[in-house]
Amino acid sequence: MDMNEIKEIFFQECEEQLAELESGLLKLNDGDRDPETVNAVFRAVHSIKGGAGAFGLDDLVSFAHVFETTLDCVRSNKLEPTQDVLKVMLKSADVLADLTNAARDGGSVDEARSRTLIRELEALAHGEAPAAAEAPAPKPVAAAPKAAAPAPVVEKPAVNDEGFQPIPFSFGDFDEEGADHYVPTVQVSFKPKKDLYAKGNEAVLLLRDVSRLGEMSVYCDMDALPTLDKMNPEEAYFSWKISVTTEKGEDGVRSVFEFAEWDCDLDIQTIEEDVVSEASGDEELPMQPVPFDLSMLDDGGAAAAADEPALMESDAAATVAAAETATKVAQVASRAAENKAAAAASAASAAQANQAAAAGQTIRVDLDRVDRLINLVGELVINQAMLSQSVVENDNNGTSSINMGLEELQQLTREIQDSVMAIRAQPVKPVFQRMARTVREIADITGKSVRLITEGENTEVDKTVIDKLAEPLTHMIRNAVDHGLEMPEKREALGKNPEGTVRLTAKHRSGRIVIELADDGAGINREKVRQKAIDNDLIAADANLSDEEIDNLIFHAGFSTADKVSDLSGRGVGMDVVKRSIQALGGRISISSKPGQGSVFTMSLPLTLAVLDGMVVTVAGQTLVVPLTAIVETLQPEASAIHSFGASQRLISIRNSFCPLVDVGRILNFRATQANPVEGVALLVESEGGGQRALMVDAIQGQRQVVIKSLEANYTHVPGIAAATILGDGRVALILDVDAVVAASRGQSLKQDISLAATG
């Protein structure tokens, strides 16, 4: 596996971590104070930071570091996660996502926004209110070296005969109470294996991250380094002994190595606290030689010249240079190591086993491989149907063992197909989480207070459908917040909650997925919509339209009720895009609005774009497939139930109500004259507007599951036809676009834009 593949896996994991981060922050925003929720949020940012550091993504690491520091204050109960605090953190999550996308795709991020949020996060970490974040705040203890405050100039010490630099160490950080303000010292023995470098990790970056935890001293053991002629460039020869004094303790140090602990020999121990109590606050311990130059651990990762006069200035400013602890401290650490070695080894082994078990629950598979598998299963279904058709035609008694075997094959094929389709099934949760960010952004722009409530996030649908849901949902969210919800002061005047509510719901219904977007705003102003349509010559001034038809006028291309063009609306682009996108997915959209109470947009979509349960029918000698989800019932018309209406329209009486009768063969130009309804079969279908139509066909061949083949990809768009399939006898059958046929029955040409159908 090369570096690019490893990096791609990292970014895939970042998507999961960002989703976990946003989900956790939204739970906190809703009042959830479960410590595990806080820990999950912290781990998400920490994991992104750790992976980004391995790939040298400095901008991402720097921002994640500050974000992590503030979250740690929440985790340790030093910072209360109030609404104002969480607002800053939600914005920070957005910037973290932008930085991740920029690192992956090579884009850019608004640096001014990043700097502002960094100041706000730092202010929160220091206990200041979010509003005080406009002024530069002191840097956190664990800030990166480049962010550290200037330090006094320190004269470079002499170098002894062995080339070591003596660095003084003191307990000056402890006050006269000693142990009451104890800062633990952690000793680390770190020896990389060659696998560590092969997987893209870098020892220098790990040491740099440790240095950011507190005062550190390092000893580099180069005894294993061979001569140049015997050196293997893929081998690891160096090892390090590290001593770091940090408030983060052993857990903080161990977290630095969490991505590399299985690719190195690692021993982490904390020096016992009772040693510190024996030293006075100002006592200085003897200096120890440190044969390692930490100047190579600057932000650029490059080594500086050993004899540069400013070397110690840099080390002092970065607070990454400290001495080996005193001999007395080392002796106690040695005794403590014996007691903790077994526990540490057991914990590391358990952690490794838990991670291996978790990894075994899922597997990452390229989507193209799944698509190829689905295509092959589709071909298997087609061949199985063809084989069954052939056997049935040549076997008159229908009881042979071959027939029995074919029935079992058909059942197994269906189970295989269902199982393969389940692989592509994904919950809609990721798309819904992205909408939370959209709501926040639009609310900030419009100055409105909005709360997004999501339900049915775990409802599963085909991955292809999920990928294409984001755009229409984004347009609908923008429309609901900008046009639907009133300003807070107006809502108060109307007796409403100043905070508007947008509810996003997903559920399964009749073999389809239904997504509803509801708001408690003002509803659709039908008089304004009607007048705008008249001004744009979309309808006649004297047109008699129902409420449903007026509501559907907003789906016209170029239609907008905004009084002026803004960053959000006014250009007539939005709801027409929504309708085209939904129809491209084989779905339909409808509107229900009550003035003063709000609007509900309902989208009905197929669960998958690969297979379809349909009714195979015959029309004027042609074989068609009608989607089963659109059919309410089938019936055989009687002469007494058929009524003429106007010059060419006909109605069919069904249980004391009248329903328009649509001749499918005439609409699709399969025949020039209308067929006799009594000689055919009527399919009662539900159209996109909620109204019913009776589609007249000549005969029904049967019901079966068919594999969808795109007609546009293999041929061209055919009006009234959604797709094609291959039947068991090898013939190509067309899949009917029910909504387009119903729209044509309302007097519109199939060649017109189907998005105009709602106004017929």
VEXPAKOL-559433 format. One record per residue (C-alpha): residue in three letters; z, x, y. Coordinates in steps of 0.2 Angstrom, whole numbers, padded with zeros to 4 digits, always signed. Layout:
<nodes>
alaZXY
...
</nodes>
This chain:
<nodes>
met+0000+0000+0000
asp-0005+0008+0017
met+0004+0007+0033
asn-0007-0008+0040
glu-0002-0019+0025
ile+0016-0014+0027
lys+0015-0019+0046
glu+0007-0035+0042
ile+0021-0040+0030
phe+0033-0035+0044
phe+0024-0048+0056
gln+0024-0061+0042
glu+0043-0059+0040
cys+0045-0059+0060
glu+0037-0077+0060
glu+0050-0083+0047
gln+0064-0074+0057
leu+0058-0082+0074
ala+0058-0099+0066
glu+0075-0096+0059
leu+0081-0090+0077
glu+0074-0105+0086
ser+0081-0117+0073
gly+0098-0110+0074
leu+0098-0110+0093
leu+0093-0128+0093
lys+0107-0132+0082
leu+0119-0123+0093
asn+0111-0133+0108
asp+0115-0149+0099
gly+0133-0144+0097
asp+0134-0136+0080
arg+0147-0122+0080
asp+0146-0117+0062
pro+0149-0098+0061
glu+0135-0097+0048
thr+0123-0104+0061
val+0128-0090+0073
asn+0127-0077+0060
ala+0110-0083+0055
val+0103-0082+0073
phe+0111-0064+0075
arg+0103-0058+0058
ala+0086-0065+0064
val+0086-0054+0080
his+0094-0039+0071
ser+0080-0040+0057
ile+0066-0040+0070
lys+0074-0026+0079
gly+0076-0015+0063
gly+0058-0018+0058
ala+0051-0015+0075
gly+0061+0001+0076
ala+0052+0008+0060
phe+0035+0005+0068
gly+0039+0012+0085
leu+0038-0004+0094
asp+0049+0001+0109
asp+0047-0014+0120
leu+0051-0026+0106
val+0066-0015+0101
ser+0073-0014+0118
phe+0072-0032+0121
ala+0079-0037+0104
his+0093-0024+0107
val+0099-0033+0123
phe+0097-0050+0115
glu+0107-0044+0099
thr+0121-0038+0110
thr+0123-0054+0119
leu+0122-0064+0102
asp+0136-0052+0095
cys+0147-0058+0110
val+0144-0076+0104
arg+0148-0071+0086
ser+0164-0062+0091
asn+0169-0077+0101
lys+0169-0067+0117
leu+0155-0078+0125
glu+0155-0097+0123
pro+0138-0104+0119
thr+0137-0117+0133
gln+0121-0126+0138
asp+0117-0114+0152
val+0120-0099+0140
leu+0109-0107+0127
lys+0095-0111+0139
val+0094-0092+0143
met+0094-0088+0124
leu+0080-0101+0121
lys+0070-0093+0134
ser+0074-0076+0127
ala+0068-0082+0110
asp+0051-0087+0118
val+0050-0069+0125
leu+0054-0061+0109
ala+0040-0072+0100
asp+0028-0066+0114
leu+0033-0048+0112
thr+0030-0050+0093
asn+0013-0058+0095
ala+0008-0044+0108
ala+0013-0031+0096
arg+0003-0039+0082
asp-0012-0044+0092
gly-0013-0031+0106
gly-0010-0044+0120
ser+0002-0042+0135
val+0018-0050+0140
asp+0025-0055+0157
glu+0035-0040+0161
ala+0044-0048+0176
arg+0050-0062+0165
ser+0056-0050+0152
arg+0066-0040+0165
thr+0073-0055+0172
leu+0079-0061+0155
ile+0086-0044+0151
arg+0097-0045+0167
glu+0103-0062+0162
leu+0107-0057+0144
glu+0116-0042+0150
ala+0126-0052+0163
leu+0131-0064+0149
ala+0137-0050+0138
his+0148-0044+0153
gly+0155-0061+0155
glu+0146-0066+0170
ala+0138-0083+0173
pro+0119-0085+0171
ala+0116-0087+0189
ala+0124-0070+0193
ala+0110-0062+0182
glu+0098-0060+0197
ala+0108-0044+0202
pro+0106-0029+0191
ala+0121-0029+0179
pro+0130-0014+0171
lys+0122-0008+0155
pro+0130-0013+0139
val+0139+0000+0129
ala+0126+0000+0115
ala+0111+0001+0128
ala+0097+0012+0124
pro+0097+0030+0130
lys+0084+0027+0144
ala+0095+0013+0151
ala+0111+0023+0152
ala+0118+0027+0169
pro+0116+0044+0176
ala+0130+0056+0171
pro+0137+0072+0179
val+0128+0088+0176
val+0135+0097+0161
glu+0132+0116+0161
lys+0124+0121+0144
pro+0136+0130+0133
ala+0133+0146+0125
val+0125+0147+0107
asn+0134+0156+0094
asp+0127+0169+0082
glu+0122+0155+0069
gly+0112+0146+0082
phe+0124+0132+0083
gln+0129+0123+0099
pro+0148+0120+0101
ile+0151+0102+0108
pro+0169+0097+0113
phe+0177+0082+0105
ser+0192+0073+0113
phe+0202+0057+0111
gly+0201+0053+0129
asp+0195+0036+0125
phe+0212+0031+0119
asp+0226+0026+0131
glu+0244+0030+0128
glu+0246+0016+0116
gly+0234+0025+0104
ala+0231+0014+0089
asp+0232-0002+0099
his+0215+0002+0106
tyr+0208+0011+0091
val+0189+0014+0090
pro+0185+0019+0072
thr+0176+0035+0068
val+0163+0032+0054
gln+0156+0047+0043
val+0139+0045+0035
ser+0131+0056+0022
phe+0112+0052+0023
lys+0099+0060+0011
pro+0082+0052+0012
lys+0071+0051-0004
lys+0052+0053-0002
asp+0050+0034-0005
leu+0059+0031+0012
tyr+0044+0040+0021
ala+0031+0032+0010
lys+0037+0015+0015
gly+0035+0019+0034
asn+0053+0022+0038
glu+0058+0037+0049
ala+0074+0047+0048
val+0074+0052+0066
leu+0073+0033+0071
leu+0087+0029+0060
leu+0098+0043+0068
arg+0093+0037+0085
asp+0099+0019+0081
val+0115+0026+0075
ser+0117+0036+0092
arg+0116+0020+0101
leu+0132+0014+0093
gly+0143+0026+0101
glu+0147+0045+0102
met+0139+0054+0088
ser+0138+0072+0081
val+0126+0077+0068
tyr+0124+0091+0055
cys+0107+0094+0047
asp+0108+0102+0030
met+0092+0112+0027
asp+0097+0122+0012
ala+0085+0112+0001
leu+0070+0117+0012
pro+0058+0129+0001
thr+0046+0142+0008
leu+0030+0136+0015
asp+0020+0140+0000
lys+0031+0129-0011
met+0033+0115+0001
asn+0027+0097-0004
pro+0022+0087+0012
glu+0027+0071+0003
glu+0044+0077-0002
ala+0061+0075+0008
tyr+0071+0091+0010
phe+0083+0087+0024
ser+0100+0078+0023
trp+0112+0074+0037
lys+0131+0072+0039
ile+0135+0061+0054
ser+0151+0056+0063
val+0150+0042+0075
thr+0164+0034+0085
thr+0159+0016+0088
glu+0167-0001+0091
lys+0154-0008+0079
gly+0164+0000+0065
glu+0157+0003+0047
asp+0147-0013+0047
gly+0138-0009+0063
val+0133+0008+0055
arg+0128+0001+0039
ser+0117-0012+0047
val+0106+0002+0054
phe+0102+0008+0036
glu+0100-0010+0029
phe+0081-0008+0027
ala+0082+0010+0020
glu+0098+0010+0009
trp+0088+0009-0007
asp+0077+0024-0002
cys+0090+0036+0001
asp+0107+0043-0005
leu+0119+0035+0007
asp+0138+0036+0009
ile+0147+0028+0024
gln+0166+0029+0026
thr+0178+0025+0040
ile+0192+0037+0045
glu+0209+0030+0043
glu+0217+0024+0059
asp+0234+0032+0056
val+0226+0049+0060
val+0222+0044+0078
ser+0240+0038+0082
glu+0246+0056+0079
ala+0235+0063+0093
ser+0239+0061+0111
gly+0227+0053+0123
asp+0221+0068+0132
glu+0222+0081+0117
glu+0206+0090+0113
leu+0202+0096+0096
pro+0194+0112+0091
met+0175+0113+0093
gln+0164+0112+0078
pro+0147+0120+0076
val+0133+0107+0075
pro+0116+0114+0069
phe+0105+0100+0075
asp+0097+0097+0092
leu+0098+0079+0097
ser+0086+0081+0111
met+0072+0076+0098
leu+0080+0058+0098
asp+0075+0053+0115
asp+0065+0037+0118
gly+0048+0045+0115
gly+0054+0052+0099
ala+0047+0069+0103
ala+0057+0085+0102
ala+0061+0094+0118
ala+0062+0113+0120
ala+0078+0120+0114
asp+0081+0132+0129
glu+0077+0118+0142
pro+0091+0119+0156
ala+0092+0100+0157
leu+0096+0098+0138
met+0114+0094+0140
glu+0111+0083+0155
ser+0100+0072+0144
asp+0113+0072+0129
ala+0127+0067+0141
ala+0118+0053+0149
ala+0113+0046+0133
thr+0131+0048+0126
val+0123+0053+0109
ala+0131+0071+0109
ala+0149+0072+0101
ala+0158+0085+0090
glu+0162+0085+0072
thr+0180+0078+0070
ala+0195+0090+0068
thr+0200+0097+0052
lys+0214+0086+0051
val+0203+0070+0053
ala+0191+0077+0040
gln+0205+0079+0027
val+0211+0061+0029
ala+0193+0055+0028
ser+0191+0065+0012
arg+0206+0056+0005
ala+0200+0039+0011
ala+0183+0042+0003
glu+0191+0042-0015
asn+0198+0025-0012
lys+0183+0017-0004
ala+0169+0025-0014
ala+0170+0013-0029
ala+0172-0003-0017
ala+0157+0003-0007
ala+0146+0007-0022
ser+0151-0010-0029
ala+0146-0019-0013
ala+0130-0010-0011
ser+0125-0014-0029
ala+0130-0033-0026
ala+0119-0033-0010
gln+0105-0025-0019
ala+0106-0038-0034
asn+0107-0053-0022
gln+0092-0047-0012
ala+0082-0045-0028
ala+0087-0062-0034
ala+0082-0069-0017
ala+0065-0060-0018
gly+0062-0067-0035
gln+0062-0085-0028
thr+0046-0084-0018
ile+0030-0073-0018
arg+0018-0070-0004
val+0000-0074-0009
asp-0015-0073+0002
leu-0021-0090+0007
asp-0039-0085+0003
arg-0033-0083-0015
val-0026-0100-0016
asp-0042-0107-0008
arg-0052-0099-0022
leu-0040-0106-0035
ile-0042-0123-0028
asn-0061-0122-0028
leu-0061-0117-0046
val-0049-0131-0051
gly-0061-0143-0041
glu-0075-0136-0051
leu-0065-0139-0067
val-0062-0157-0062
ile-0080-0160-0059
asn-0085-0152-0076
gln-0072-0161-0085
ala-0079-0178-0078
met-0097-0173-0082
leu-0091-0169-0100
ser-0082-0185-0102
gln-0097-0195-0095
ser-0109-0186-0108
val-0097-0190-0122
val-0095-0208-0117
glu-0114-0211-0116
asn-0117-0203-0133
asp-0102-0211-0143
asn-0104-0230-0146
asn-0087-0233-0155
gly-0076-0224-0142
thr-0063-0219-0155
ser-0069-0202-0160
ser-0057-0187-0160
ile-0068-0180-0146
asn-0063-0194-0135
met-0045-0192-0139
gly-0046-0174-0135
leu-0055-0178-0118
glu-0042-0190-0113
glu-0029-0176-0115
leu-0040-0164-0106
gln-0042-0176-0092
gln-0023-0178-0091
leu-0020-0159-0091
thr-0034-0156-0078
arg-0025-0169-0067
glu-0008-0160-0069
ile-0016-0143-0065
gln-0024-0150-0050
asp-0008-0158-0044
ser+0001-0142-0047
val-0012-0131-0038
met-0012-0143-0023
ala+0007-0142-0022
ile+0005-0123-0019
arg-0003-0127-0003
ala+0009-0140+0002
gln+0020-0134+0016
pro+0033-0143+0027
val+0029-0148+0044
lys+0045-0139+0051
pro+0036-0124+0058
val+0024-0135+0069
phe+0039-0146+0074
gln+0049-0130+0080
arg+0034-0124+0090
met+0034-0141+0099
ala+0052-0138+0104
arg+0046-0123+0115
thr+0032-0134+0122
val+0045-0147+0128
arg+0056-0134+0136
glu+0042-0126+0146
ile+0035-0143+0152
ala+0052-0149+0156
asp+0055-0133+0167
ile+0038-0135+0176
thr+0040-0154+0179
gly+0059-0153+0184
lys+0063-0166+0171
ser+0078-0166+0158
val+0070-0169+0141
arg+0078-0169+0123
leu+0067-0167+0108
ile+0073-0176+0092
thr+0064-0171+0076
glu+0065-0181+0060
gly+0057-0178+0043
glu+0054-0159+0046
asn+0053-0156+0027
thr+0039-0168+0024
glu+0026-0158+0015
val+0007-0158+0019
asp-0008-0147+0015
lys-0008-0130+0024
thr-0025-0134+0031
val-0019-0150+0039
ile-0003-0141+0046
asp-0014-0127+0054
lys-0024-0140+0063
leu-0009-0151+0069
ala-0003-0139+0083
glu-0016-0142+0096
pro-0016-0162+0096
leu+0003-0162+0095
thr+0004-0150+0110
his-0007-0161+0120
met+0003-0176+0115
ile+0019-0168+0120
arg+0013-0163+0137
asn+0006-0180+0140
ala+0023-0188+0135
val+0034-0177+0146
asp+0022-0176+0161
his+0015-0194+0161
gly+0028-0204+0150
leu+0045-0199+0156
glu+0051-0203+0173
met+0061-0191+0185
pro+0080-0190+0182
glu+0084-0199+0198
lys+0072-0213+0194
arg+0079-0215+0177
glu+0096-0217+0184
ala+0090-0230+0196
leu+0083-0240+0181
gly+0099-0238+0172
lys+0092-0226+0159
asn+0100-0209+0153
pro+0094-0196+0166
glu+0089-0186+0151
gly+0073-0192+0143
thr+0070-0192+0124
val+0055-0188+0115
arg+0056-0191+0096
leu+0044-0183+0083
thr+0044-0190+0066
ala+0035-0186+0050
lys+0035-0197+0034
his+0024-0201+0019
arg+0016-0218+0018
ser+0003-0225+0005
gly-0003-0207+0000
arg-0004-0201+0018
ile+0007-0192+0031
val+0011-0202+0046
ile+0017-0193+0062
glu+0024-0203+0076
leu+0028-0197+0094
ala+0039-0209+0104
asp+0046-0207+0121
asp+0058-0219+0131
gly+0048-0217+0147
ala+0039-0230+0158
gly+0026-0234+0145
ile+0007-0236+0149
asn+0003-0243+0166
arg-0011-0254+0160
glu-0016-0260+0177
lys-0019-0242+0183
val-0028-0237+0167
arg-0039-0252+0169
gln-0043-0249+0187
lys-0047-0230+0183
ala-0059-0235+0169
ile-0068-0247+0181
asp-0069-0233+0195
asn-0076-0222+0182
asp-0089-0235+0176
leu-0082-0235+0158
ile-0080-0254+0158
ala-0086-0268+0169
ala-0075-0275+0182
asp-0074-0292+0174
ala-0072-0285+0156
asn-0059-0295+0146
leu-0049-0282+0136
ser-0034-0284+0126
asp-0018-0273+0129
glu-0023-0263+0113
glu-0041-0260+0120
ile-0034-0255+0137
asp-0022-0242+0129
asn-0036-0234+0120
leu-0046-0231+0136
ile-0035-0215+0138
phe-0045-0208+0123
his-0061-0207+0133
ala-0067-0189+0137
gly-0064-0185+0156
phe-0051-0200+0158
ser-0035-0196+0167
thr-0023-0206+0177
ala-0015-0191+0187
asp-0017-0193+0205
lys-0020-0174+0208
val-0025-0159+0197
ser-0010-0149+0192
asp-0006-0135+0180
leu-0002-0149+0167
ser-0014-0163+0170
gly-0027-0171+0181
arg-0043-0164+0173
gly-0046-0177+0160
val-0044-0165+0145
gly-0031-0169+0133
met-0031-0186+0124
asp-0049-0186+0120
val-0046-0169+0111
val-0032-0177+0102
lys-0043-0190+0095
arg-0057-0179+0090
ser-0045-0167+0081
ile-0036-0181+0071
gln-0053-0188+0066
ala-0059-0171+0061
leu-0045-0171+0049
gly-0050-0188+0042
gly-0036-0197+0051
arg-0034-0210+0064
ile-0022-0213+0079
ser-0015-0228+0087
ile-0004-0233+0102
ser+0010-0245+0104
ser+0017-0246+0122
lys+0030-0257+0130
pro+0031-0256+0149
gly+0047-0249+0155
gln+0053-0244+0137
gly+0041-0231+0132
ser+0026-0227+0120
val+0023-0223+0102
phe+0008-0213+0096
thr+0005-0215+0077
met-0006-0202+0068
ser-0011-0206+0050
leu-0018-0191+0041
pro-0023-0187+0023
leu-0011-0176+0013
thr-0025-0164+0008
leu-0042-0160+0013
ala-0047-0154-0004
val-0046-0170-0016
leu-0047-0188-0013
asp-0043-0204-0023
gly-0057-0216-0020
met-0066-0231-0025
val-0084-0228-0032
val-0096-0242-0026
thr-0114-0246-0026
val-0124-0251-0010
ala-0142-0254-0010
gly-0145-0242-0025
gln-0134-0228-0017
thr-0117-0222-0023
leu-0103-0221-0011
val-0085-0217-0012
val-0073-0227-0001
pro-0056-0218+0002
leu-0043-0228-0008
thr-0030-0226+0006
ala-0040-0237+0018
ile-0043-0251+0005
val-0030-0266+0006
glu-0038-0276-0007
thr-0054-0281-0016
leu-0061-0299-0018
gln-0076-0309-0024
pro-0082-0319-0009
glu-0086-0338-0012
ala-0099-0347-0002
ser-0086-0359+0006
ala-0077-0344+0013
ile-0092-0337+0022
his-0094-0343+0040
ser-0108-0338+0053
phe-0103-0332+0070
gly-0116-0330+0084
ala-0133-0324+0080
ser-0129-0311+0066
gln-0111-0310+0064
arg-0102-0317+0049
leu-0084-0320+0045
ile-0074-0322+0029
ser-0059-0333+0027
ile-0045-0325+0018
arg-0028-0334+0016
asn-0031-0346+0031
ser-0037-0331+0043
phe-0054-0325+0048
cys-0060-0307+0046
pro-0076-0300+0051
leu-0088-0296+0037
val-0097-0279+0038
asp-0113-0276+0028
val-0111-0257+0024
gly-0129-0256+0018
arg-0136-0263+0034
ile-0124-0252+0045
leu-0130-0236+0036
asn-0149-0242+0037
phe-0150-0242+0018
arg-0158-0259+0020
ala-0167-0269+0034
thr-0159-0286+0031
gln-0142-0292+0027
ala-0137-0295+0009
asn-0130-0311+0002
pro-0111-0309+0002
val-0109-0320-0013
glu-0119-0308-0023
gly-0108-0293-0019
val-0090-0288-0017
ala-0079-0287-0002
leu-0067-0272+0002
leu-0053-0277+0014
val-0050-0261+0024
glu-0038-0256+0038
ser-0046-0248+0053
glu-0039-0236+0065
gly-0034-0249+0078
gly-0024-0258+0065
gly-0037-0272+0063
gln-0044-0277+0047
arg-0063-0278+0042
ala-0071-0284+0025
leu-0084-0271+0020
met-0097-0279+0009
val-0104-0268-0006
asp-0115-0273-0020
ala-0103-0268-0035
ile-0088-0257-0039
gln-0091-0244-0052
gly-0072-0238-0054
gln-0058-0229-0046
arg-0057-0210-0048
gln-0051-0194-0040
val-0065-0184-0032
val-0066-0166-0025
ile-0071-0166-0007
lys-0086-0155-0002
ser-0089-0153+0017
leu-0106-0160+0021
glu-0107-0152+0038
ala-0104-0135+0031
asn-0117-0137+0018
tyr-0130-0148+0027
thr-0126-0156+0044
his-0116-0171+0051
val-0121-0188+0045
pro-0116-0203+0055
gly-0104-0214+0045
ile-0102-0201+0032
ala-0086-0191+0031
ala-0090-0179+0017
ala-0098-0178-0001
thr-0093-0176-0019
ile-0100-0173-0036
leu-0098-0187-0049
gly-0096-0185-0068
asp-0115-0188-0071
gly-0119-0173-0059
arg-0125-0184-0045
val-0120-0181-0027
ala-0110-0196-0019
leu-0106-0198-0001
ile-0089-0202+0005
leu-0088-0216+0018
asp-0081-0214+0035
val-0072-0231+0036
asp-0067-0229+0054
ala-0085-0225+0060
val-0093-0240+0050
val-0080-0252+0058
ala-0083-0245+0075
ala-0102-0248+0072
ser-0099-0265+0067
arg-0091-0268+0084
gly-0108-0265+0092
gln-0108-0246+0094
ser-0121-0235+0087
leu-0116-0222+0074
lys-0124-0209+0084
gln-0112-0211+0099
asp-0096-0202+0100
ile-0084-0210+0088
ser-0070-0207+0100
leu-0077-0222+0110
ala-0074-0233+0096
ala-0057-0240+0102
thr-0065-0248+0117
gly-0078-0259+0107
</nodes>
